[in-house]
Amino acid sequence: MMTSALVWFRRDLRSFDHAALHRALHFAGRVHCAFVFDTAILDALSSRRDRRVEFIHASLAELDAALDAMSRAAGGQGAGIIVRHGRAEDEIPRLALELGVDKVFVNRDYEPDAIVRDSRVAQRLAEAGIGCEDFKDQVIFERDEVLTQAGKPFSVFTPYRSAWLKAADDFQMKPYPVERHAQRLAPKPAGEALPSLAGIGFEPAGLAELRMPTGMSGGRRLFEDFAARIGRYAQARDFPALKGVSYLSVHLRFGTVSIRQLAAHAWRDGGDGAQAWLGELIWRDFYHQILWHHPHVVARAFRPEYDGVVWDDAPGLFAAWAEARTGYPIVDAAMRQLAQTGYMHNRLRMIVASFLSKDLGIDWRLGERHFAAHLNDYDLAANNGGWQWAASTGCDAQPYFRIFNPVTQSQKFDPGGRFIRRYLPELARVPDTFIHAPWTMGGIDQSACRTRIGVDYPAPIVDHAAARERTLKRFGVLKA
């Protein structure tokens, strides 16, 4: 009797270099593919117009067609992806029973809630006599693969990076070939079709208007574009007005690109730009192993002593930050970018996170949740790690006495105000001299550029120098 398997796709929406799919095709003579629009996740979203859901939906349509084409090219009968809408811990065991599979194959997820979900699925499958096997796929090194000489997980990035680079080799970067056994992909059940967005209770969220490339083809185009300019990455990556970064973060989040392919390209390139970008991919691995070893970081400070920080209860200030009304142009332009596009440049993420926690004295967890609701590329491990870094509560954190000055950051990384003017058109006529701190304009200058501070654009909601002193005292109490 022919063995059969089910591959459960999640954060790996591609038909190439796929660990679980590769292993399933080697194990079974008949391999089904499935995805679940998990209501445990979807029902918690605040809007029915969510760019991430639309991105997933578009990427699934491409994956469905790619699986079918790959099967037929290998002499198979065609294939595709079976899509369900419900709780994954119910839908996967039910589908596995319906299909009569021997084993379910899946790529690992390292988030605490996902670990609990996957454990429940595996238990229910075991009760039904169905096996379940998981694989590393979304990182290069996971869990205990990179440890200190004492056998402990790293909590500081720089030595982790050195150990990561020492451990990296061709084997870790080697892709998983799936095409050679693609004839084993099973056709979809009769009548099976990808549900519409409306069918799962969502509406288009404007990806077409944003011209956001989706799916494997979108990830490939972005990667090819970035590969041609990766040599300039180290010099250009901190300037939001420049095309300096890869823009691949959402594709990494949903696995429409392969982390092995990206890391291998940077690792083998060897140039300064490629090495700087590889460093960012290593940060990604670093935060995933932090989350796996220290799941308490989801709700608490990585460093327990900083759970004692007393944050301000200031809903009005938080609203001004979230709604781009702080009076600091670089902060407000960044928050407008997030609201309008679901994306924020990495340098700006550091600036606005520092501003919320250090200038406004507001709990980093509120900012982390705001990003979780709005970022297209929201990834718990990286987002949590970045926020705790900025708030000085995390591993390898920025020391609490290093506090970003939003004006000097703006002057350094958007010197001509190009980015600011793109997202704050009300400041379009403000001269370069004042664009980073428009409240310093006198009445004559305000009239000349038709920008009245406090009317056309808000005055600063906090004085940075005074806020800095409050932050030093806030953290200094714990050090006393």
C-alpha positions as CSV (number, residue, x, y, z in Angstrom):
1,M,0.0,0.0,0.0
2,M,1.4,3.4,-1.0
3,T,2.3,5.7,1.9
4,S,0.9,9.2,2.0
5,A,1.8,12.4,3.8
6,L,0.4,15.8,4.4
7,V,2.7,18.9,4.4
8,W,1.2,21.7,6.5
9,F,2.4,25.1,5.1
10,R,2.6,28.1,7.5
11,R,5.5,30.5,7.4
12,D,6.9,28.8,4.3
13,L,4.7,29.7,1.3
14,R,7.0,28.5,-1.5
15,S,7.4,25.4,-3.6
16,F,11.2,25.4,-3.7
17,D,14.0,24.8,-1.1
18,H,11.4,23.6,1.4
19,A,12.6,21.3,4.2
20,A,9.2,19.7,5.1
21,L,8.1,19.3,1.5
22,H,11.5,17.7,0.6
23,R,11.3,15.2,3.5
24,A,7.7,14.3,2.7
25,L,8.4,13.7,-0.9
26,H,11.2,11.3,0.1
27,F,9.0,9.6,2.7
28,A,5.7,9.1,0.8
29,G,4.5,8.1,-2.6
30,R,1.6,10.5,-2.4
31,V,2.0,13.9,-0.8
32,H,-0.8,16.4,-0.1
33,C,-0.2,20.1,0.7
34,A,-2.4,22.2,3.0
35,F,-2.7,25.6,4.6
36,V,-5.0,26.8,7.3
37,F,-6.4,30.3,7.7
38,D,-6.2,29.9,11.4
39,T,-9.2,31.7,13.1
40,A,-7.3,31.6,16.4
41,I,-5.0,34.2,14.7
42,L,-7.4,35.9,12.4
43,D,-10.2,36.5,14.9
44,A,-7.7,38.5,17.0
45,L,-7.0,41.0,14.2
46,S,-8.5,44.5,14.7
47,S,-9.5,45.0,11.1
48,R,-11.0,43.0,8.3
49,R,-8.7,44.9,5.9
50,D,-5.3,43.4,6.9
51,R,-2.5,43.7,4.4
52,R,-0.9,40.5,5.8
53,V,-3.9,38.4,5.2
54,E,-4.1,39.8,1.6
55,F,-0.4,39.1,1.1
56,I,-0.9,35.5,2.3
57,H,-3.9,35.0,0.1
58,A,-2.1,36.2,-3.0
59,S,0.9,34.2,-2.1
60,L,-1.2,31.0,-1.7
61,A,-2.7,31.5,-5.2
62,E,0.8,31.6,-6.7
63,L,1.9,28.6,-4.6
64,D,-1.2,26.6,-5.7
65,A,-0.3,27.2,-9.3
66,A,3.4,26.5,-8.8
67,L,2.7,23.1,-7.1
68,D,0.5,22.1,-10.0
69,A,3.0,23.2,-12.6
70,M,5.8,21.4,-10.8
71,S,3.8,18.2,-10.5
72,R,2.9,18.2,-14.2
73,A,6.5,19.0,-15.3
74,A,7.7,15.9,-13.4
75,G,5.1,13.7,-15.0
76,G,2.5,13.8,-12.2
77,Q,-1.2,14.4,-12.4
78,G,-1.2,17.9,-11.1
79,A,-1.3,19.2,-7.6
80,G,-2.1,22.2,-5.5
81,I,-2.8,23.4,-1.9
82,I,-5.8,22.5,0.1
83,V,-7.0,25.5,2.1
84,R,-9.0,25.4,5.3
85,H,-10.5,28.1,7.4
86,G,-10.8,27.3,11.1
87,R,-8.7,26.5,14.1
88,A,-5.5,24.8,12.9
89,E,-5.5,22.4,15.8
90,D,-8.9,21.1,14.6
91,E,-8.4,21.4,10.9
92,I,-5.1,19.6,10.4
93,P,-6.0,16.5,12.3
94,R,-9.4,16.4,10.6
95,L,-7.9,16.8,7.2
96,A,-5.2,14.2,7.9
97,L,-7.9,11.7,8.8
98,E,-10.0,12.6,5.7
99,L,-7.0,12.1,3.4
100,G,-5.8,8.9,5.2
101,V,-2.2,10.1,5.5
102,D,0.5,8.2,7.5
103,K,2.3,11.3,8.6
104,V,2.2,15.1,8.7
105,F,5.3,17.1,7.9
106,V,5.8,20.7,9.0
107,N,8.5,23.3,9.4
108,R,9.1,24.5,12.9
109,D,7.8,27.7,14.5
110,Y,9.5,29.1,17.6
111,E,6.8,31.4,19.0
112,P,5.4,30.2,22.3
113,D,1.8,30.1,21.1
114,A,2.8,28.3,18.0
115,I,4.7,25.7,20.0
116,V,1.6,25.0,22.1
117,R,-0.6,24.8,19.0
118,D,1.8,22.4,17.3
119,S,2.1,20.2,20.4
120,R,-1.7,19.9,20.5
121,V,-1.8,19.0,16.8
122,A,0.9,16.4,17.2
123,Q,-1.0,14.9,20.2
124,R,-4.3,14.6,18.4
125,L,-2.5,13.1,15.4
126,A,-0.8,10.6,17.6
127,E,-4.1,9.6,19.1
128,A,-5.3,8.9,15.6
129,G,-2.3,6.8,14.8
130,I,-0.8,9.5,12.5
131,G,2.8,10.6,12.8
132,C,4.1,14.2,12.9
133,E,7.6,15.4,12.1
134,D,9.0,18.9,12.1
135,F,12.0,20.5,10.6
136,K,14.2,23.5,10.7
137,D,13.5,25.8,7.8
138,Q,13.0,29.5,8.6
139,V,16.5,30.1,10.2
140,I,20.0,28.9,9.5
141,F,20.8,28.0,13.1
142,E,18.1,27.3,15.7
143,R,17.7,26.5,19.3
144,D,20.9,24.9,20.7
145,E,22.9,24.8,17.5
146,V,25.0,27.9,18.3
147,L,26.1,28.0,22.0
148,T,28.8,29.6,24.1
149,Q,31.9,27.5,25.0
150,A,30.2,26.8,28.3
151,G,27.3,25.3,26.4
152,K,24.9,28.1,27.2
153,P,22.8,30.2,24.9
154,F,24.2,33.6,23.9
155,S,22.6,36.7,25.2
156,V,25.0,39.2,23.5
157,F,24.9,39.5,19.7
158,T,28.6,40.2,18.8
159,P,30.0,36.9,20.2
160,Y,26.9,35.1,18.8
161,R,27.7,36.5,15.4
162,S,31.3,35.3,15.6
163,A,30.1,31.8,16.6
164,W,27.5,31.8,13.9
165,L,30.0,32.7,11.2
166,K,32.4,30.0,12.5
167,A,29.7,27.4,12.3
168,A,28.4,28.4,8.9
169,D,29.3,26.1,6.0
170,D,28.0,24.9,2.7
171,F,25.9,22.2,4.3
172,Q,23.9,24.8,6.3
173,M,23.3,26.8,3.2
174,K,22.4,23.8,1.0
175,P,18.9,24.0,-0.5
176,Y,16.4,21.2,-0.2
177,P,15.5,20.0,-3.8
178,V,11.9,19.2,-4.3
179,E,11.5,19.1,-8.1
180,R,13.0,15.7,-8.6
181,H,10.2,13.9,-6.8
182,A,7.4,16.3,-7.6
183,Q,5.4,13.6,-9.5
184,R,4.5,12.3,-6.0
185,L,2.5,15.5,-5.3
186,A,-1.2,14.5,-5.0
187,P,-4.0,16.2,-6.9
188,K,-6.3,18.3,-4.9
189,P,-9.7,16.7,-3.9
190,A,-12.4,17.2,-6.4
191,G,-14.1,20.6,-6.0
192,E,-11.2,22.0,-3.8
193,A,-10.5,25.7,-4.5
194,L,-8.8,28.6,-2.8
195,P,-11.4,30.6,-1.0
196,S,-11.8,34.2,-1.7
197,L,-10.8,36.9,0.7
198,A,-14.5,37.5,1.3
199,G,-14.9,33.8,2.0
200,I,-12.7,34.0,5.0
201,G,-14.2,37.3,6.1
202,F,-11.7,39.8,4.8
203,E,-11.5,42.6,2.3
204,P,-8.7,43.8,0.0
205,A,-6.3,46.0,2.0
206,G,-4.7,47.9,-0.8
207,L,-1.6,45.9,-1.8
208,A,-2.2,46.8,-5.5
209,E,-2.2,50.5,-4.7
210,L,1.0,50.1,-2.7
211,R,2.4,48.0,-5.5
212,M,3.6,45.5,-3.0
213,P,5.1,42.4,-4.8
214,T,3.6,39.2,-3.3
215,G,4.4,35.5,-3.5
216,M,7.5,33.8,-4.7
217,S,7.7,35.8,-7.8
218,G,7.6,39.1,-5.8
219,G,10.3,37.8,-3.5
220,R,12.5,36.8,-6.4
221,R,12.1,40.2,-8.1
222,L,13.0,42.0,-4.9
223,F,16.0,39.8,-4.2
224,E,17.4,40.2,-7.8
225,D,17.0,43.9,-7.5
226,F,18.8,44.0,-4.2
227,A,21.6,41.6,-5.3
228,A,22.5,44.2,-8.0
229,R,23.0,46.9,-5.4
230,I,24.1,44.9,-2.3
231,G,27.6,46.4,-2.5
232,R,26.1,49.7,-1.4
233,Y,24.1,48.3,1.5
234,A,26.6,49.2,4.3
235,Q,26.7,52.8,3.2
236,A,23.0,53.3,2.3
237,R,21.0,51.1,4.7
238,D,20.5,53.8,7.4
239,F,19.0,56.4,5.2
240,P,15.3,56.0,4.7
241,A,15.1,58.4,1.7
242,L,17.5,56.1,-0.2
243,K,16.8,52.7,-1.8
244,G,19.4,51.1,0.4
245,V,17.7,48.1,2.0
246,S,16.4,44.8,0.6
247,Y,12.6,45.2,1.3
248,L,12.5,41.5,1.7
249,S,11.3,41.4,5.4
250,V,7.7,40.5,4.6
251,H,8.9,37.8,2.3
252,L,11.1,36.4,5.0
253,R,8.2,36.6,7.4
254,F,6.0,34.4,5.3
255,G,8.6,32.3,3.6
256,T,8.1,33.3,0.0
257,V,11.9,33.4,-0.1
258,S,14.4,30.9,1.3
259,I,16.6,32.1,4.1
260,R,19.2,29.6,2.9
261,Q,19.3,31.2,-0.5
262,L,19.6,34.7,0.9
263,A,22.2,33.8,3.5
264,A,24.3,31.8,1.0
265,H,24.3,34.7,-1.5
266,A,25.6,37.1,1.2
267,W,28.0,34.6,2.7
268,R,29.6,33.8,-0.6
269,D,29.7,37.4,-1.9
270,G,32.1,38.4,0.8
271,G,31.9,42.2,0.1
272,D,31.3,44.8,2.7
273,G,27.7,45.3,1.7
274,A,26.9,41.6,1.7
275,Q,28.6,41.0,5.0
276,A,26.7,43.9,6.6
277,W,23.4,42.4,5.3
278,L,24.4,38.9,6.4
279,G,24.8,40.5,9.8
280,E,21.2,41.5,9.7
281,L,20.1,37.9,8.8
282,I,22.2,36.7,11.8
283,W,20.4,39.2,14.1
284,R,17.2,37.4,12.9
285,D,18.6,34.0,14.0
286,F,19.8,35.5,17.2
287,Y,16.4,36.8,18.2
288,H,14.7,33.5,17.3
289,Q,17.0,31.6,19.6
290,I,16.5,34.2,22.3
291,L,12.7,33.7,22.0
292,W,13.0,29.9,22.1
293,H,15.3,29.9,25.2
294,H,13.6,32.7,27.0
295,P,9.9,32.8,26.1
296,H,9.2,35.1,29.1
297,V,10.4,38.0,26.8
298,V,7.0,38.1,25.2
299,A,5.5,39.7,28.3
300,R,8.4,40.7,30.5
301,A,11.9,42.2,30.3
302,F,14.7,39.9,29.2
303,R,16.6,41.1,32.2
304,P,14.4,40.6,35.2
305,E,15.8,43.7,37.1
306,Y,14.2,45.9,34.4
307,D,10.7,44.5,35.2
308,G,11.0,47.1,38.0
309,V,11.0,50.1,35.7
310,V,8.1,52.3,36.4
311,W,6.7,53.5,33.1
312,D,4.4,56.5,32.8
313,D,0.7,56.1,32.2
314,A,0.2,58.6,29.5
315,P,-2.5,57.6,27.0
316,G,-2.6,61.1,25.4
317,L,1.1,61.0,24.7
318,F,0.9,57.4,23.4
319,A,-2.0,58.5,21.0
320,A,0.1,61.4,19.8
321,W,3.0,59.0,19.0
322,A,0.7,56.5,17.3
323,E,-1.1,59.1,15.3
324,A,2.1,61.0,14.2
325,R,1.4,64.1,16.3
326,T,4.6,64.3,18.3
327,G,6.0,67.5,16.7
328,Y,9.2,65.7,15.9
329,P,9.3,65.4,12.1
330,I,11.4,62.2,11.8
331,V,9.2,60.4,14.3
332,D,5.9,61.6,12.8
333,A,7.1,60.8,9.2
334,A,8.0,57.3,10.3
335,M,4.7,56.7,12.0
336,R,2.9,58.0,8.9
337,Q,4.9,55.5,6.8
338,L,3.8,52.7,9.0
339,A,0.1,53.7,8.9
340,Q,0.0,54.3,5.2
341,T,2.1,51.3,4.0
342,G,2.5,48.8,6.8
343,Y,6.3,49.2,6.5
344,M,8.9,51.1,8.4
345,H,12.6,51.5,7.7
346,N,14.8,49.8,10.3
347,R,16.6,52.9,11.4
348,L,13.3,54.6,11.9
349,R,12.0,51.7,14.0
350,M,14.9,52.3,16.4
351,I,14.2,56.1,16.5
352,V,10.5,55.8,17.2
353,A,11.0,53.0,19.7
354,S,13.6,55.1,21.6
355,F,11.3,58.1,21.4
356,L,8.3,56.2,23.0
357,S,10.3,54.5,25.7
358,K,12.9,57.2,26.5
359,D,11.4,60.5,25.5
360,L,7.8,59.7,26.5
361,G,8.6,57.2,29.2
362,I,5.9,54.8,28.0
363,D,6.1,51.0,28.4
364,W,7.8,49.4,25.4
365,R,5.1,46.7,25.3
366,L,2.5,49.2,24.1
367,G,4.8,50.1,21.2
368,E,5.5,46.5,20.5
369,R,1.7,45.8,20.3
370,H,1.2,48.8,18.0
371,F,3.8,47.4,15.6
372,A,2.3,44.0,15.9
373,A,-1.0,45.4,14.7
374,H,0.4,47.4,11.8
375,L,3.6,45.9,10.4
376,N,3.3,43.8,7.3
377,D,6.5,42.0,8.3
378,Y,5.6,41.6,12.0
379,D,7.7,38.9,13.5
380,L,7.4,38.3,17.2
381,A,11.1,37.4,17.8
382,A,12.6,40.3,15.9
383,N,10.0,42.9,16.9
384,N,10.3,42.0,20.6
385,G,14.1,41.9,20.4
386,G,14.2,45.3,18.7
387,W,11.8,47.0,21.1
388,Q,13.7,45.6,24.2
389,W,16.9,46.8,22.7
390,A,15.6,50.3,22.3
391,A,14.0,50.3,25.7
392,S,17.2,49.0,27.3
393,T,15.4,46.1,28.9
394,G,16.5,43.3,26.6
395,C,19.5,41.1,25.7
396,D,22.4,43.0,24.2
397,A,20.4,46.1,24.9
398,Q,21.3,49.7,24.2
399,P,22.6,50.9,27.6
400,Y,19.8,53.0,29.3
401,F,22.0,56.1,29.3
402,R,22.3,56.1,25.5
403,I,19.2,57.9,24.4
404,F,18.5,58.7,20.8
405,N,18.1,62.4,20.2
406,P,15.4,62.6,17.5
407,V,16.7,65.8,16.0
408,T,20.3,64.7,15.6
409,Q,19.1,61.3,14.3
410,S,17.0,63.2,11.7
411,Q,19.9,65.5,10.7
412,K,22.2,62.5,10.3
413,F,20.0,60.1,8.5
414,D,17.7,62.3,6.5
415,P,19.9,65.3,6.1
416,G,18.0,67.0,3.3
417,G,14.6,66.1,4.8
418,R,13.5,64.1,1.7
419,F,11.9,61.4,3.7
420,I,10.3,63.8,6.1
421,R,8.7,65.8,3.3
422,R,7.5,62.6,1.5
423,Y,5.3,61.7,4.5
424,L,4.7,65.1,6.0
425,P,3.6,67.3,3.0
426,E,2.5,70.0,5.5
427,L,6.3,70.6,6.0
428,A,7.1,70.7,2.3
429,R,7.9,74.4,2.3
430,V,10.0,74.4,5.5
431,P,13.6,75.2,4.7
432,D,16.3,72.6,5.2
433,T,17.6,74.7,8.1
434,F,14.5,74.1,10.1
435,I,13.1,70.8,8.7
436,H,14.4,68.7,11.6
437,A,13.2,71.0,14.3
438,P,10.5,73.3,12.7
439,W,9.5,74.7,16.1
440,T,12.7,76.7,16.1
441,M,11.4,78.9,13.3
442,G,10.5,82.4,14.2
443,G,7.2,83.9,13.2
444,I,8.5,85.5,10.0
445,D,9.9,82.2,8.8
446,Q,6.7,80.4,9.7
447,S,4.7,82.9,7.6
448,A,7.2,82.7,4.7
449,C,6.8,78.9,4.4
450,R,3.1,79.0,5.4
451,T,3.6,76.5,8.2
452,R,2.3,77.7,11.6
453,I,3.7,75.6,14.5
454,G,0.8,74.5,16.7
455,V,-1.7,75.0,13.8
456,D,-0.4,73.4,10.6
457,Y,2.0,71.1,12.4
458,P,2.1,70.4,16.1
459,A,4.6,71.8,18.6
460,P,6.8,69.2,20.3
461,I,4.8,67.2,22.9
462,V,8.0,66.8,25.0
463,D,11.3,68.5,25.6
464,H,14.0,66.0,24.7
465,A,16.6,67.3,27.2
466,A,14.1,67.2,30.1
467,A,12.9,63.8,28.9
468,R,16.5,62.5,28.9
469,E,17.0,63.5,32.5
470,R,13.7,61.8,33.5
471,T,14.9,58.6,31.8
472,L,18.2,58.6,33.5
473,K,16.4,58.9,36.9
474,R,13.9,56.3,35.9
475,F,16.6,53.7,35.2
476,G,19.1,55.1,37.7
477,V,16.8,54.1,40.6
478,L,17.3,50.5,39.7
479,K,21.1,51.0,39.6
480,A,21.3,52.8,43.0
